[in-house]
Structures are given as C-alpha cells and as structure tokens.
C-alpha cells in the first residue's frame, strides 16, 4: 500500500479535482436549474471543517481512525432523479480516490454513519485497494477531501467513469472537509433509541424481526425460511458500538423444547454469521447480515410493522409490556409480544419434533386489558435469510390456540394448545 498516493501531494490548496471541470449537457443543466439547488451536508463536519477521527483511515501508526463513512444529508433533489452517485477525492494527494459509489436509490435523502459497509449500493475499489470507503490519512497538513454528489437521470449496469457521471447529472454539488496529521477531533453519533416491537421490510412481507433494546443491548430474532421451505429463526444479543451500530454473532439453535413437549435444553448454538444493526430513526434502520466465512450477505432496510387499525401504532391498551417473554425454567424458547391499541401480534420461537427451529405467529384483539387468545399460524415457503424475495404460504392446518394473560406488567400466564399453563415473565438481558 502506497500512502504517498493519498498524501504525497504538496498540500497546494489550488490543485483541481479531476472531475471539477466536467459539465452536464446544457439541456439537463437548464432543466435542473429551475429547481432548488442540490445540497450536500454532514452533521459531522461543516464546509471546510475538520473531518473527525472516526471517519479517517486506519493504517499502522500513521492513522488510527475507524474508517466509517461519514453521515451525509441530501437536499434540493431534482424531482426526476433516478439515482445518486457519490465521489470522494483528495485533490492535494493526486486526486486520490477515497470513495466512489453509484446506484444509490433515488429516494435516499441521507446516508447514516458507516453506510458504506452496508452495501446498499454499488461501490468501486478505492485507491487503498479495497472496496467502498477509505478515509483520510494525509502525511502533510490540511488536505482537502471533496465529496461530490451527483443527482443522475439513470442507473448504471457497471461502474461509470467520472465523465459518464457528469454527462448523466441532473445536478451536482460538493462538500469539502479537511484533515491534517496532527488533527484530533472526536465525534459522537447522536443517540437513537429504536422502538421495541416488530420490524419488517414492506417489500418483503412474510419475514420479519423482533427487536427490543435494553440499555446498550438489543435482543433480536429473525424469522424466515430454509431452502426447503420450512420456517426457521435466528437470534442475537447485539452490543452497541462507538459508531452507534449494534453488532454480534447471529446464532442458530436446535434440539430444544417443542410446542407441547416436556422441557429439554437446546444444543449449544451454531454461529450462522454476524449481524450489524443501525437505526436512522426510532422507526427505521438497516440490518447487514454476513454469513460466516463471507460467502453470502444481505442488507435489509427495516421499518416498524403496523399492527393496529384503522390508526397505526396506537399505544398499547394492555396491562403487560411489549417485548420478550419467557419461562426461566424452560430456557431456549421465547415469545415476542407486541400490542398496538387493542391488537396483539405474537410469535413463538421454539422447535419441531425433529429438533429444528420453528416459529408460529398469532394475531388477536384483546379480550380485555389483560388477555388475548388466537390460533397459531404456520407459514412455509417464504424468503430465506440470504435469498431473494419469495412469497410465504399460510398453511390451512393450525397447531391450536395460544392464550396469554397478564397478571402484572411483567408477569403472566401462557396457555398452550394442549391446555398446559406456563408461568411467564419478561426477559431481561
């Protein structure tokens, strides 16, 4: 790796960015000019401001950043924008390419901290020799890092050149940050507290995520399907990181208690891969799942799942809390309950007779403020953890009804289809 290419320039602040003089065709520029100007800003640094430490490169003793891509905000977007591209260069280091991303979705209005790691768009190999973002690491003072945003009239099937980006631009704008070797500037990601409840991607119904945060931890379960169509689930206790991401291994359990069977502890879990969860707001976020060994990965754009009707996200009218419930004497299986208004949606995470993980869903109105009961629903043939979308199929047969009653906000009783009553309490992690 030759860092001289990143910072081997003279520090001449008049050095041009390679693409600075490229212009969009006159007809496109004229049409875009009638709109509010395209803007690019960052909550992490102002125009000509110092780029904080977390967004710098990590290389030996010279640079010790976290190499997170910085948070960015778009404004004044042309109405006919089809996609965005973003290019970051150092004109004081020979136009070193730090980041080149394209096919950023047209609806994007912000990129969160470390968005480059989530692979929601196409990214080129940077001049450090790695895909995605490579932060500043200058050996001489006051290098400029020019972030150029392109609002484009098209998407690209392959990597576009800078000329091709300029030719397809409805509008462009820049944001410039600076960095010197002696700079030390911390930046704390604003805290976002995600709502406890059910989360989904509305374009991929049939799968979902049960998410609850307690302190700096999140307990997450993903319900999806195996390649053979059988339902399955994965779980993770994620820890909050300095960049406000929550990360941990994603685990798969087997061999535990069935719906109606006697208690048996599950086997030690197998590591499916890693989970990286970030929230842009209390009701929106993204989850990056990477298979162990790096063979497959998937990024899921998440939003809260509406349960109550006709008004969505009505505060719960139930006595019991939303979130994870269990019986401590029967560890290895759990129940996630969310109630919006008078409507309850519950999933039961357990095992089938062969010991494989399986889940059941149920939806029901509250019978009174402390109880509900509903038939368990069985879905199959839906989307796998890493696969493309596949519509899930509701099976006609039901294993029976599950009833839940709350005695306090954190204690209750669950009655299984075979009539067995199980004492329940909130799960603290």
N, C-alpha and C positions, 0 to 999 in steps of 0.2 A: 504494500500500500504506500503510495507516494503522497504524503500530505502536503508536499510542496505545491502540488497542483491546486490544493484547496486554499493555501495561503502563501503561495510563492510569488505573488504579485508585489508591487511596490507600495501598495496602500494608496495609490492615486485615486482620489475620490471622483475624478473626471473620467475614469475608464468606463466605456459603454458596455451595457449588457448586450449580448449578441443579437437578441431579438428586438432591441429597442426601436429600430427604425422600420420594422415590418409593419405594414398597414393593411387593414381590411379593405376590400373593394369599396369604392366610393358609394355605390348604391346601398350597401349594407350599413356603412357608417352613417349615411344620411338618415336612413330609417330609424336607426338606434338613437340618433341624436335628439329625436323628438321626445324621448323618454327621460326620466330622471337618470343621472349618470350612475353607472355601475360603481359600486364601492366595495372595498375590501378592508376590514379592520380586524384587530385582535384584542381581546380583553387582557392578554398577557404583556403586550408592549405597544407603545404608540408609534406613529410615523417617526422614523429616525431614532427611535428609542432603543435601549439595550435589550437584546433578547435574553431572557432569564436562563439560568443554569440548566434547568431540566430539559430544555429544548436544544441543548448543544450535544455534540458528538461525544462518544466515549472512546478514547484511544490512549492507552498507556498512561504516562504521567502528564501528557500534554493537555488532554481534555478529559473531563470526568463527568460529563452530563449523562442524562438518562436517555437521550436520543428520542424523546417524544416529539411528534409533530405538534406544533402549537395550535391552540384553538383559534378558529377563524370565523368571521361573520361576513355574509354577502348581503348587499343592499342594491336597490335600483336595478333589479334584474329585468332585462327585456322580456316582454310577455311571450315572445315566440322562441325563447331559448330551448334548445333540445338537449343540451348537456353543458357541463363546465370542464375546463382543464385548468390545471394549476402548475406553474413552473417556478422553481426557486433556484436562483443563480447568485454566485459571488463575483461581481464584476471586478473586484480588486484581487481576485485569485484566478485570473484567466477564464472567467465565466464558468467556473466550476459548477457542475450541475448537482445540486443538493436534493432536488425532488422534481419529478415530472409525473403528473397524474392526469388521467383523462377519463372520459365517460363517467364523470361524476354526475349523478342523476340531476335532472333539470329542476326537481323540486327542492333541492338542497339549498338551505339558507344559512347553514353553519356547519362547521366541522369541529368535533369535540377534541379534547386533548388526546393525542396518540391515535387519531383516526386512521393514520397511515397503516397501523398494524392490523386493522380490521379487514382490509382488502375488500371494501365495498365498491371499489372502482379499480381501473387498470393503472398500473404503475411501472415505470421503467427502472432499469438498473441505474443507480446513481453513480457518480464518479468515485465513490468509495468502493464500488464494485459489488454493491448489494442492492436488492430491490427495495423500492419505497423511499422513505425519508432518511436523509443523513444530515444531522445538524451541523451548525457552525463549529469550526475548530481552527481559528486563524493563528498563525505564528507571529503575525505583525499586527500593530494596532488598527483599530477602527475599520474593520472590513464591513462592507455593506452586503446585506442579504436581501435581494429583491424578489418579492413574492408577486408574480404576475398571474392575475385571474382572467380567464377568457370565458365569456358567455358565447356559446357556439350555436350555429344553425344546424348542427348534425352531430351524430356519434361516429366513432371510427371502429373499423373491424380490426385494425392493427395499430401499432404505435405511430402516431402522427409526428411529422417533423415540426419544428418551430414555424417554418413557412406555412405549412398546412394549417396549423392552429390559427395563425394570423389571417390567412385567407378565408377561414370559416367563422371568424369572430364577428358577432353582432356588436360586441363592446369588449373593451379590456380596461383593466385598472391595475395599479400596483400598490404594494405596501412594502416599505423598506425598514428593516431592522439593522442594528449594528452590534458588533461584538469585537472585543479585544482580548488578548490572552490574560490580562490582569483583571478582567471583569468578574465580579461575584455578585449575583443577584438572584435571590430565591423568589419563587412564585408558588403560591398555594392555590390549588384548584378549588374553586368555590364548592362548598358542600351541597350536595343534592341528596335529599332523603327520599328514596323510592317508596311508593305506596305498597303496603302489603296486599297481596291478592293475586288474581290470575292475570297472566300476561300472554300475549299472542302476537303473531303477525297476521293481520286480517286477510292478506292474500294467500295464506297457507293454513286455512282452518282445518281442524281435526287433530292438530298437535298444539301443545301449549306448555307453559312454565308456571309453576307455583313458586312465588318469591316472597320471602319475609326477611326483613332486616331487623337485627337486634344489636345495637351498638355498632361496632365496626365489622360485624359479620353478617353474611346473608346465607340462609339455608335455601337452596334451590333444588327443585326436582323437575325434570323434563319428561313429559310423556310423549312417546312416539311409537314406532313400529319396527319390527325386524324385517329383514328382506322377505321372509316367508309370510308376512302379513300379520303375525301375532303382535299384540300390543306389548310394549316394554317400557321401562323407565330407568332413569339415571339420576343420581343425586350428588350434591356437592355442598360443602360448607366453605364459602368463599371469604377470604380475608381482604379488608380494604388496604390498598397500596397508596404510596405517596402521591401518585398521579390520579387518585380518586377512582381507579379501576378496582374491581373485586376479582381476585383470581384464586384458583385452587385446582386440584385434580378433579376430574369428573369420574365418578365411581359407578360401578355396576354390581349390584348384589344378587345373590341367588341362594336357593336352598332354605328359605325362611318359611314362615307360617302362612298357610292358605287361608281363604276366607272363612271356612267353617272348621278348620282343623285345630288340633291342640298346638300349644306353643312349641316351636323349635327355632333356635337361633340360626340366622343365615350364616353362610360361609364368609370367610374374610373377603372383602370386596376386591374386584379386579379393576385396575385403572384403565378406563376407556380412553382418556386423553386429558386435555386441560380445558378449563373454562375461563374466559375473560369477559367480565360483565361491566358495562359502563352506562351511566344514566345521564342523558342530556337534561332531562327534567324529571319531576316526580312521577310522570306518567309516560315517559318514552325513554328508550335506551337501545342498546345493541349488545348482542352476545356473540362472541367468537369462540367456536368450539374447534379444537385441533385434536385429531386422533393421535394416540401415542405412536411415535415413530414418524410422524409428519406426513403420512400418506394422504390423508384427506382432511379438509377443514370446511367449515360453513359459518357464515356470518348471518345472524338473524336480527332483523330490525324489529324491536319489540314495542308494544304499546299496551296499555291496560285493557282488559277484556270487559265489555259492558255486560252486566247481568240483569240489573233492574229495568223494568219497563213500566210505563212509557218513558219515564225520566231516568236516564242512565246515571250510574254512580251515585245513587241516592244513599245517604248514610244508613248504616245498618240499624234495624229496629230490634235486633235480637239481644238477648242478655249476654250471650257468650262472645268472646273475642274472635276476630278473624285471624287466621294463621294456622300453624301446625299444631295438631293434637296427637296424643299417643297414650299408650299404657306403658309405664316404665318397666313393668314386669314382662312385657311382650315386645321388647325392642326388635327393630329390624323391619317393622312395617309402620306406616303412619297415615294420617288422614289430614288433608288440607281443606279447610272450610272457609269460604267467603260468603258473606251475606250482604247484599246491597238492597236497601229498603226492606221488603218482606220476601225477597227471593234468595234462596240459598243455592250455591253450586259447590259440590264436594267431589273430591277424588280420593279413592282408597288405593294406596300403594302397597302391594303385597306379592304373593307368589301363587303359581298354579300347582297342580298335583305333581308335576314333574320338577318342581323347584325353580322354575323360571320366573323372572319378574313379570308381573301383570298388574294392570290398573283397571279400576271401574269408576265410571262417572255417575253422578246423580244430580238432578236439579229438582227443586221443590219449593213451593211457597211455605212460609212459616205458618204452622197451625196455630201457634200462639207465640208470644215473645221468647219462649224458651225451648221450642221443639220444632222439628220438621221430620218428615219421612218421605222416602221416594224409592222407586225401583232402581236397581243398579243397571247401568247401561254398559254394553260391551261393544267396543269398536275394533275393527280389524282393517288390514289392507291399506293403511294410510302411509304417510311420508316417513321415511327412515331418518335417522339422526343426521346423515350427511347427504341424502339423496334429494332429487328434485321433487316437486310437489306431486302428490298422489292423493286423490280424494279418499277419505276414510269411509268405511261402510258400517252402518249400525246393524248389529245382529238382532234378529227377531226375538230370540230367547233371552230371558233375564235370569240371573242367579237368585233373584229375590229382592226383597226390600231392605233398606237400611234406615234405621231411625236414630235420631240424635236428640238428646235433651240436655239442657244446661241447668245445673243447679246454682252455679255462680258464673262470674265472667271467665274463670279459668278452670272450672271443673264441670264434668258432665258424665253422661252415660250413653253409650252406643249400643244399640240392639241389632245384632246380626240377623241375616235371613233365617237362621236355624233357631232363633229365639234367644240365643245366648246374650246376656247383658255384660258389657265390658266397661269397667270404670275408665274414664278418660280424663286427661288433664293437658294443659297447654305445654308444649315442648319448648324448653329453654335451652338455648345453645350459646 
